[in-house]
Amino acid sequence: LNDGALTLFTEVVVSPTSDSESILCARLESDSESWVGFGISPTGMMYGANFVLANAGYDSVQKYNSTLDVTKQKPFAAMDETHQTLMNTKVTQEDGKTVVSFSKYLKEEGENEILAEGENTFLWAVGSSNAPGYHAARGMFTLDFNAAAPSSTPPATSAPTPEAPTYTTSAPTLPSGAKGAAPDCPSDLTRVTPLNDGALTLFTEVVVSPTSDSESILCARLEYDSEAWVGFGIS
């Protein structure tokens, strides 16, 4: 944002039980020591927007409503205490930079909703200093968190995901008396699982310990049709 002088880092944490408990985790890094503003505005206009304003001079990160003050003397009004629900707030300034972090519920009564899926319209603004006043720069942008988030899971319209393999005691076992020793994986990994529309292939074999589950191991090999980093997660 701001021609690269302002950067927004975000992550949406979706609650499995209630939309009202899902949150946006955000961090703003600005290449100036000044107040920073982040607004939620479905219309893209300042009026009617809800803002998070951070000011290191006051060690403050709070929620505000924009107002229709044509004099521009009081363009923001702090929300009452019942709406000051931001979490994990912090604002620091050092070496000419301002860093702001906060967490906010996506859905709150009387406020513009942030969508976990779908296009959001946000506003940003920075001041010329920490002194409250008219912004030095401002702008609008749209963001779809679902589209922006990197994911290794193919869409539903892509090739079907293979069923999770099951393992039995027919898998190779550790030699007797080898407790505590590092077992060798078989030279051939027989279970093949295509991923990423076939561009990534997982080869696996489970070696079951005859004495303890804690000594059983997974042998794995990943082959990717690209020179890039590769990740494998257990979740």
Helices and strands as residue ranges (DSSP letters): G 2-4, E 6-13, G 19-21, E 23-30, E 36-40, E 50-55, E 60-66, E 76-78, G 81-83, E 87-94, E 97-105, E 120-126, E 137-143, H 145-148, E 191-195, G 196-198, E 200-207, G 213-215, E 217-224
